[in-house]
Amino acid sequence: MSETSPHLSTTLSTTPRLHVAGPLGVGVEIILPPPASHYLAQVMRRVPGDKVRLFDGANGEWAARVKSVGKKVVVVAEAQSAPQEVVPDLWLCAAPLKRGRIDWVAEKACELGVARLLPVITQRTIVDKLNLDRLHAHMVEAAEQCGRTAVPALDSPIKLAALLRDWPAERRLIFADETGGAPMAAALQTATAPAAILIGPEGGFTADERDAIRALPQTLPISLGPRILRADTAAAVTVGVWQALADVCASH
């Protein structure tokens, strides 16, 4: 996507698809923010009457049309074109990474259908401050491009000890442990929603952290194979396999 359009994508039919502030409904008018207005009017050359697609993260996707074009573009929702997606109850708990790599994790978390992204501060985390607005923007852009009607919730960073202390009793914690665990594919078949995936920092978890994670009754330690994966790769692989198995189970 163009840097001039951080929140706008087009489909193969060239109909722009935008995330907007809701709630959407028949006849609802939306005044687009300046970046989206500029892109729609100046780059895409849309004029009154042209079609757009809208979603607000809660009310499905809506067919809409451009009502007016000026410094700010106004669009009007006409009819719901797709229902709100059912999001599997999967969290991704991941240690913050360097800029670029954490942005990539946020994008892929959205594309792969995660419900919630929780940045987790560990002893070896080298990034302790995150631009949450930027991460959210990357997830919005990913949702626009991949056709999602929901954008993952994004939490403020939390320390690992606090995360474990308040862990929900009913939620399985899938621990990607570089020291070993159950084979991923077999283990994840038993880790149905509600679930969460825990991915460590570049340097991995300390021995004390690993012991604390494994001591949690809800923890399911898994192995991601014979190689040590980068943290961003581990996140995408584990979420992707979990979602694939969830889809298989749902189809039977």
Residue frames as qw, qx, qy, qz and C-alpha x, y, z in Angstrom:
[[0.000, 0.886, 0.463, 0.000, 0.00, 0.00, 0.00],
 [0.349, 0.646, -0.034, 0.678, 1.16, 3.51, -0.74],
 [0.380, -0.183, -0.501, 0.756, 2.63, 5.51, 2.14],
 [0.175, -0.120, -0.041, -0.976, 0.14, 8.24, 1.25],
 [0.702, -0.238, -0.293, -0.604, -2.69, 5.85, 2.07],
 [0.010, 0.306, -0.872, 0.382, -2.03, 4.15, 5.41],
 [0.415, 0.152, 0.740, -0.507, -5.66, 3.10, 5.86],
 [0.668, 0.498, 0.038, -0.551, -6.90, 2.39, 2.37],
 [0.336, -0.200, 0.853, 0.346, -6.69, -0.58, 0.05],
 [0.600, 0.330, -0.240, -0.688, -8.32, -1.65, -3.19],
 [0.795, 0.050, 0.595, -0.107, -9.75, -4.96, -4.27],
 [0.438, 0.000, 0.704, 0.560, -9.05, -6.63, -7.58],
 [0.235, 0.716, 0.608, 0.251, -12.14, -4.84, -8.89],
 [0.291, 0.289, -0.047, 0.911, -10.53, -1.52, -7.83],
 [0.420, -0.748, -0.317, -0.405, -13.35, -0.78, -5.39],
 [0.130, 0.492, -0.568, 0.647, -11.68, 0.89, -2.40],
 [0.702, -0.463, -0.540, -0.014, -12.18, -0.77, 0.98],
 [0.079, 0.562, -0.350, 0.745, -11.90, 1.40, 4.08],
 [0.446, -0.407, -0.700, 0.381, -12.03, 0.99, 7.82],
 [0.102, -0.568, -0.086, -0.812, -14.16, 3.77, 9.33],
 [0.098, -0.024, 0.671, -0.735, -15.47, 4.82, 12.71],
 [0.239, -0.391, -0.829, -0.320, -18.89, 3.27, 13.24],
 [0.545, 0.115, 0.830, -0.022, -21.49, 2.31, 13.78],
 [0.117, 0.102, -0.629, -0.762, -22.45, 1.68, 10.16],
 [0.372, 0.441, 0.749, -0.324, -26.07, 1.41, 9.05],
 [0.359, 0.581, 0.599, 0.418, -28.34, 2.22, 6.15],
 [0.090, 0.905, 0.239, 0.339, -27.94, 5.88, 5.21],
 [0.582, -0.713, 0.003, 0.390, -25.12, 6.58, 7.66],
 [0.459, 0.844, -0.127, 0.248, -22.80, 9.30, 6.39],
 [0.791, -0.402, 0.032, 0.459, -19.09, 9.08, 7.16],
 [0.202, 0.954, -0.221, 0.012, -16.69, 12.01, 6.85],
 [0.919, 0.107, -0.153, 0.347, -13.36, 10.44, 5.98],
 [0.499, -0.732, 0.105, 0.453, -10.20, 11.64, 7.76],
 [0.199, 0.851, -0.291, -0.389, -7.72, 13.68, 5.70],
 [0.214, -0.414, 0.820, 0.331, -5.37, 10.83, 4.61],
 [0.415, 0.305, 0.854, 0.068, -8.21, 8.66, 3.32],
 [0.355, 0.824, 0.286, -0.335, -9.97, 11.67, 1.79],
 [0.054, 0.750, -0.471, -0.460, -6.82, 12.69, -0.08],
 [0.260, -0.194, 0.901, 0.287, -6.18, 9.20, -1.38],
 [0.422, 0.489, 0.759, -0.085, -9.76, 8.58, -2.43],
 [0.323, 0.878, 0.209, -0.284, -10.15, 11.93, -4.20],
 [0.108, 0.860, -0.394, -0.305, -6.66, 12.76, -5.46],
 [0.194, -0.403, 0.869, 0.213, -5.03, 9.38, -6.01],
 [0.349, 0.252, 0.902, 0.032, -7.99, 7.12, -6.81],
 [0.131, 0.020, -0.358, -0.924, -9.85, 10.00, -8.51],
 [0.030, -0.472, -0.879, 0.056, -13.18, 8.97, -7.05],
 [0.166, -0.185, -0.146, -0.958, -16.15, 11.24, -7.73],
 [0.516, 0.039, 0.467, -0.717, -19.68, 11.46, -6.28],
 [0.853, 0.222, -0.079, -0.466, -21.61, 8.30, -7.04],
 [0.511, 0.426, -0.745, 0.041, -18.58, 6.00, -7.12],
 [0.883, -0.355, -0.271, -0.145, -18.68, 2.81, -5.05],
 [0.091, 0.557, -0.711, 0.420, -16.64, 2.10, -1.94],
 [0.758, -0.306, -0.575, -0.037, -16.72, -0.64, 0.68],
 [0.180, -0.647, 0.392, -0.629, -16.72, 0.15, 4.39],
 [0.739, -0.326, -0.583, 0.085, -16.27, -1.76, 7.64],
 [0.230, -0.782, 0.219, -0.537, -16.17, -0.51, 11.21],
 [0.183, 0.340, -0.847, 0.366, -14.95, -3.61, 13.02],
 [0.279, 0.061, 0.763, -0.580, -18.33, -4.47, 14.52],
 [0.589, 0.444, 0.362, -0.571, -21.11, -4.38, 11.90],
 [0.757, 0.314, 0.532, 0.213, -19.81, -6.33, 8.93],
 [0.292, -0.121, 0.412, 0.855, -18.97, -4.85, 5.54],
 [0.325, 0.716, 0.449, -0.424, -21.14, -2.28, 3.82],
 [0.440, 0.428, 0.463, 0.639, -21.58, -1.20, 0.22],
 [0.108, -0.775, -0.237, 0.576, -21.39, 2.57, 0.05],
 [0.510, 0.653, 0.295, 0.476, -21.07, 5.46, -2.36],
 [0.349, -0.092, -0.097, 0.927, -19.18, 8.71, -2.43],
 [0.057, 0.826, 0.539, -0.154, -21.54, 11.57, -1.62],
 [0.164, 0.985, -0.036, 0.035, -19.25, 14.55, -1.96],
 [0.807, 0.063, -0.033, 0.586, -15.61, 15.27, -2.69],
 [0.007, 0.957, -0.070, 0.283, -13.76, 18.22, -1.22],
 [0.018, 0.669, -0.642, 0.374, -11.09, 18.78, 1.39],
 [0.356, -0.129, 0.874, -0.304, -12.82, 15.90, 3.15],
 [0.380, -0.026, -0.755, -0.533, -14.71, 13.15, 1.35],
 [0.571, -0.047, 0.493, -0.655, -18.16, 12.11, 2.55],
 [0.293, 0.038, -0.898, -0.327, -19.39, 8.57, 1.89],
 [0.655, -0.132, 0.200, -0.717, -22.82, 7.07, 2.56],
 [0.192, -0.085, 0.976, -0.055, -23.46, 3.45, 3.61],
 [0.551, 0.057, -0.357, -0.753, -26.23, 1.82, 1.56],
 [0.927, -0.133, -0.120, -0.329, -26.53, -1.87, 2.43],
 [0.560, -0.533, 0.634, 0.006, -24.64, -4.53, 4.33],
 [0.665, 0.511, -0.476, -0.265, -22.65, -6.64, 1.86],
 [0.643, 0.124, -0.729, 0.201, -21.13, -9.13, 4.33],
 [0.674, -0.690, -0.225, -0.141, -21.87, -10.08, 7.94],
 [0.223, -0.804, 0.508, -0.214, -19.51, -9.46, 10.82],
 [0.630, 0.292, -0.717, 0.062, -16.95, -12.25, 10.96],
 [0.843, -0.526, -0.035, -0.103, -16.87, -14.73, 13.80],
 [0.247, 0.736, -0.571, 0.267, -13.42, -14.32, 15.32],
 [0.832, -0.153, -0.502, 0.178, -11.85, -17.38, 17.00],
 [0.459, -0.875, 0.072, -0.131, -10.96, -16.53, 20.59],
 [0.863, 0.029, -0.073, 0.499, -7.18, -16.57, 20.15],
 [0.176, -0.967, 0.133, 0.128, -4.75, -14.10, 21.71],
 [0.769, 0.379, -0.208, 0.471, -1.18, -13.52, 20.63],
 [0.490, -0.858, 0.092, 0.125, 1.07, -12.62, 23.56],
 [0.799, 0.387, -0.010, 0.461, 4.39, -11.53, 22.07],
 [0.502, -0.573, -0.015, 0.647, 7.46, -9.75, 23.35],
 [0.314, 0.920, 0.006, -0.237, 7.97, -6.42, 21.54],
 [0.784, 0.084, 0.292, 0.542, 10.58, -6.49, 18.79],
 [0.239, -0.318, 0.199, 0.896, 12.47, -3.83, 16.91],
 [0.455, 0.608, 0.127, -0.639, 10.45, -1.48, 14.72],
 [0.432, 0.425, -0.643, -0.468, 9.68, -3.11, 11.43],
 [0.287, 0.034, -0.957, 0.014, 9.62, -6.60, 12.87],
 [0.130, 0.313, 0.743, -0.577, 6.94, -5.83, 15.47],
 [0.448, 0.387, -0.083, -0.802, 4.98, -4.01, 12.76],
 [0.436, 0.199, -0.788, -0.386, 5.17, -7.18, 10.67],
 [0.093, -0.137, -0.938, 0.304, 3.95, -9.27, 13.62],
 [0.308, 0.377, 0.424, -0.764, 0.96, -6.95, 14.08],
 [0.489, 0.351, -0.398, -0.693, 0.09, -7.17, 10.38],
 [0.406, 0.106, -0.889, -0.184, 0.31, -10.96, 10.27],
 [0.077, 0.178, 0.822, -0.535, -1.60, -11.34, 13.52],
 [0.470, 0.394, 0.178, -0.769, -4.47, -9.48, 11.90],
 [0.504, 0.347, -0.597, -0.519, -4.23, -11.35, 8.59],
 [0.326, 0.074, -0.942, 0.035, -4.21, -14.70, 10.38],
 [0.529, -0.494, -0.524, -0.448, -7.32, -13.90, 12.41],
 [0.375, -0.114, -0.656, 0.645, -6.05, -13.17, 15.92],
 [0.253, -0.801, -0.515, -0.171, -8.65, -11.62, 18.23],
 [0.362, -0.931, 0.046, -0.005, -6.21, -9.78, 20.49],
 [0.680, 0.425, -0.315, 0.507, -2.54, -8.77, 20.52],
 [0.573, -0.819, -0.011, 0.014, -0.84, -8.39, 23.91],
 [0.468, 0.647, -0.457, 0.392, 2.75, -7.07, 23.98],
 [0.839, -0.525, -0.128, 0.060, 4.59, -8.78, 26.85],
 [0.103, 0.843, -0.463, 0.256, 7.68, -7.33, 28.52],
 [0.957, -0.175, -0.170, 0.154, 10.23, -9.98, 29.50],
 [0.587, -0.686, 0.181, 0.390, 13.67, -9.83, 31.08],
 [0.526, -0.139, 0.513, 0.664, 15.38, -9.96, 27.68],
 [0.346, 0.815, 0.448, 0.129, 12.98, -7.66, 25.85],
 [0.478, -0.086, 0.094, 0.869, 15.05, -4.93, 24.21],
 [0.106, -0.371, -0.305, -0.870, 12.07, -2.74, 23.31],
 [0.137, -0.373, -0.772, 0.496, 10.02, -1.49, 26.25],
 [0.249, 0.530, 0.205, -0.784, 8.10, 1.30, 24.53],
 [0.334, 0.309, 0.792, 0.407, 5.73, 0.80, 21.63],
 [0.244, 0.152, -0.139, -0.948, 3.90, 3.21, 19.36],
 [0.363, 0.297, 0.854, -0.224, 0.47, 1.63, 19.78],
 [0.466, 0.677, 0.124, -0.556, -1.13, 4.02, 17.29],
 [0.265, 0.564, -0.659, -0.421, 1.32, 2.88, 14.63],
 [0.131, -0.064, 0.989, -0.004, 0.74, -0.80, 15.42],
 [0.438, 0.486, 0.625, -0.426, -3.02, -0.30, 15.27],
 [0.418, 0.682, -0.200, -0.565, -2.66, 1.47, 11.92],
 [0.119, 0.372, -0.875, -0.287, -0.74, -1.54, 10.56],
 [0.243, 0.196, 0.934, -0.175, -3.50, -3.87, 11.71],
 [0.453, 0.626, 0.300, -0.559, -6.18, -1.66, 10.17],
 [0.331, 0.608, -0.516, -0.504, -4.30, -1.67, 6.87],
 [0.030, -0.164, 0.981, 0.100, -3.94, -5.44, 7.04],
 [0.373, 0.394, 0.750, -0.378, -7.68, -5.83, 7.70],
 [0.447, 0.668, -0.026, -0.595, -8.49, -3.64, 4.70],
 [0.264, 0.522, -0.714, -0.385, -6.26, -5.69, 2.44],
 [0.025, 0.099, -0.995, -0.006, -7.18, -9.20, 3.58],
 [0.444, -0.313, -0.589, -0.598, -10.94, -8.70, 3.77],
 [0.293, -0.291, -0.783, 0.466, -11.40, -8.93, 7.53],
 [0.237, -0.724, -0.336, -0.554, -14.33, -7.13, 9.09],
 [0.656, -0.746, -0.101, 0.060, -12.69, -7.11, 12.54],
 [0.345, 0.702, -0.449, 0.433, -9.47, -5.50, 13.76],
 [0.694, -0.205, -0.601, 0.339, -7.69, -7.23, 16.66],
 [0.427, -0.900, -0.059, -0.063, -7.80, -5.57, 20.06],
 [0.594, 0.450, -0.357, 0.564, -4.43, -4.11, 21.02],
 [0.634, -0.720, -0.246, 0.137, -3.33, -3.94, 24.65],
 [0.021, -0.900, 0.393, -0.184, -0.72, -1.77, 26.31],
 [0.557, 0.350, -0.717, 0.230, 2.49, -3.65, 27.12],
 [0.763, -0.560, 0.082, -0.311, 2.31, -5.82, 30.25],
 [0.055, -0.595, 0.791, -0.134, 5.11, -7.46, 32.25],
 [0.562, 0.067, -0.805, -0.177, 5.27, -11.23, 32.03],
 [0.134, -0.064, -0.831, 0.537, 4.87, -11.68, 35.80],
 [0.384, 0.212, 0.305, -0.845, 1.64, -9.66, 35.78],
 [0.604, 0.187, -0.509, -0.584, 0.34, -11.55, 32.75],
 [0.478, 0.012, -0.876, 0.058, 0.88, -14.90, 34.45],
 [0.029, 0.071, 0.683, -0.727, -0.48, -13.70, 37.80],
 [0.471, 0.313, 0.280, -0.776, -3.82, -12.68, 36.32],
 [0.176, 0.140, -0.823, -0.522, -4.10, -15.39, 33.68],
 [0.713, -0.059, -0.004, -0.699, -7.75, -16.48, 33.06],
 [0.551, -0.220, 0.783, -0.187, -8.45, -19.94, 34.42],
 [0.779, 0.395, 0.445, -0.200, -10.39, -21.03, 31.32],
 [0.520, 0.809, -0.223, -0.157, -7.79, -19.96, 28.72],
 [0.931, -0.035, 0.140, 0.334, -5.10, -22.35, 27.47],
 [0.045, -0.904, 0.333, 0.263, -1.61, -20.82, 27.20],
 [0.919, 0.326, 0.066, 0.211, 0.33, -22.25, 24.27],
 [0.360, -0.832, 0.327, 0.266, 3.99, -21.73, 25.14],
 [0.780, 0.582, -0.178, 0.141, 6.40, -21.78, 22.19],
 [0.607, -0.712, 0.336, 0.105, 9.42, -23.06, 24.12],
 [0.508, 0.704, -0.492, -0.069, 12.75, -23.19, 22.28],
 [0.195, -0.468, 0.839, -0.196, 14.00, -25.78, 24.81],
 [0.211, -0.026, -0.951, -0.223, 11.33, -28.25, 23.70],
 [0.517, 0.095, 0.435, -0.731, 7.78, -29.36, 24.22],
 [0.652, 0.311, 0.684, -0.102, 5.07, -31.42, 22.60],
 [0.304, 0.128, 0.617, 0.714, 5.13, -31.55, 18.77],
 [0.181, 0.186, 0.060, -0.964, 3.20, -28.51, 17.58],
 [0.447, -0.051, -0.567, -0.690, 0.67, -30.05, 15.17],
 [0.495, -0.294, -0.817, 0.015, -0.47, -32.77, 17.58],
 [0.228, -0.290, -0.568, 0.736, -0.51, -30.49, 20.62],
 [0.173, 0.104, -0.037, -0.979, -2.49, -27.70, 19.00],
 [0.415, -0.252, -0.729, -0.484, -5.32, -30.05, 18.12],
 [0.455, -0.494, -0.701, 0.242, -6.14, -30.15, 21.84],
 [0.228, -0.312, -0.243, 0.890, -5.65, -26.40, 22.43],
 [0.066, 0.639, 0.626, 0.442, -9.05, -25.17, 21.34],
 [0.051, -0.461, 0.054, -0.884, -10.42, -21.70, 22.05],
 [0.031, 0.988, -0.133, 0.074, -10.25, -19.85, 24.31],
 [0.876, -0.093, 0.045, 0.472, -6.49, -19.97, 23.86],
 [0.035, 0.970, -0.209, -0.123, -3.42, -17.78, 23.65],
 [0.868, 0.282, -0.096, 0.399, 0.02, -18.14, 22.12],
 [0.397, -0.880, 0.155, 0.207, 3.08, -16.88, 24.01],
 [0.770, 0.478, -0.041, 0.420, 6.17, -15.90, 22.00],
 [0.590, -0.635, -0.050, 0.496, 9.37, -14.64, 23.61],
 [0.102, 0.924, -0.202, -0.309, 11.94, -11.98, 22.64],
 [0.614, 0.652, -0.446, -0.021, 14.96, -12.36, 20.36],
 [0.102, 0.522, -0.788, 0.310, 17.07, -13.74, 23.20],
 [0.587, -0.217, -0.774, -0.095, 14.40, -16.12, 24.43],
 [0.614, -0.713, -0.086, -0.329, 13.01, -16.48, 27.94],
 [0.014, -0.581, 0.723, -0.374, 15.28, -16.78, 30.96],
 [0.373, -0.044, -0.922, 0.097, 15.30, -20.02, 32.94],
 [0.077, 0.223, 0.643, -0.728, 13.30, -18.38, 35.73],
 [0.481, 0.260, -0.077, -0.834, 10.69, -17.09, 33.27],
 [0.527, 0.117, -0.759, -0.365, 10.42, -20.48, 31.62],
 [0.209, -0.128, -0.901, 0.359, 9.85, -22.16, 34.98],
 [0.243, 0.275, 0.418, -0.831, 7.15, -19.61, 35.88],
 [0.537, 0.229, -0.364, -0.725, 5.37, -20.10, 32.56],
 [0.499, 0.051, -0.852, -0.149, 5.47, -23.89, 32.83],
 [0.048, -0.104, -0.803, 0.585, 4.20, -23.72, 36.42],
 [0.474, 0.137, 0.076, -0.867, 0.91, -22.22, 35.23],
 [0.556, 0.123, 0.804, -0.172, -1.67, -25.05, 35.08],
 [0.628, 0.668, 0.255, -0.308, -3.08, -23.77, 31.79],
 [0.070, 0.733, -0.547, -0.397, 0.30, -23.87, 30.02],
 [0.930, 0.249, 0.268, 0.033, 0.86, -26.16, 27.04],
 [0.218, -0.684, 0.517, 0.466, 4.56, -26.14, 26.08],
 [0.848, 0.477, 0.228, -0.025, 5.12, -26.90, 22.40],
 [0.506, -0.350, 0.485, 0.622, 8.08, -27.36, 20.10],
 [0.488, 0.749, -0.007, -0.448, 8.23, -25.52, 16.79],
 [0.877, 0.462, -0.113, 0.070, 10.63, -28.01, 15.27],
 [0.868, -0.145, -0.048, 0.473, 14.37, -28.69, 15.18],
 [0.432, 0.380, 0.014, 0.818, 15.42, -25.11, 14.36],
 [0.188, -0.545, -0.402, 0.711, 15.42, -21.98, 16.50],
 [0.252, 0.691, 0.506, 0.450, 13.04, -19.57, 14.77],
 [0.091, 0.213, -0.108, 0.967, 13.13, -15.81, 14.87],
 [0.147, 0.302, 0.664, -0.668, 10.48, -14.42, 17.19],
 [0.468, 0.374, -0.061, -0.798, 8.40, -12.94, 14.36],
 [0.459, 0.182, -0.785, -0.373, 8.60, -16.19, 12.38],
 [0.117, -0.109, -0.934, 0.319, 7.58, -18.21, 15.44],
 [0.318, 0.322, 0.421, -0.786, 4.54, -16.00, 15.99],
 [0.547, 0.346, -0.319, -0.693, 3.29, -16.33, 12.41],
 [0.389, 0.145, -0.897, -0.154, 3.92, -20.07, 12.23],
 [0.011, -0.154, -0.878, 0.453, 2.20, -20.90, 15.51],
 [0.412, 0.374, 0.282, -0.782, -0.84, -18.70, 14.84],
 [0.501, 0.339, -0.519, -0.604, -1.12, -20.04, 11.28],
 [0.305, 0.037, -0.951, -0.018, -1.04, -23.68, 12.37],
 [0.141, 0.253, 0.734, -0.614, -3.53, -23.06, 15.20],
 [0.472, 0.400, 0.048, -0.784, -5.95, -21.34, 12.82],
 [0.460, 0.260, -0.724, -0.443, -5.57, -24.06, 10.19],
 [0.185, -0.085, -0.960, 0.191, -6.37, -26.76, 12.73],
 [0.258, 0.331, 0.516, -0.747, -9.29, -24.70, 14.08],
 [0.506, 0.349, -0.289, -0.734, -10.70, -24.45, 10.54],
 [0.388, 0.116, -0.892, -0.198, -10.37, -28.22, 10.06],
 [0.021, -0.201, -0.864, 0.460, -12.15, -28.91, 13.35],
 [0.350, 0.367, 0.250, -0.825, -14.91, -26.44, 12.49],
 [0.495, 0.297, -0.515, -0.634, -15.53, -28.15, 9.13],
 [0.370, 0.000, -0.928, -0.038, -16.14, -31.56, 10.74]]
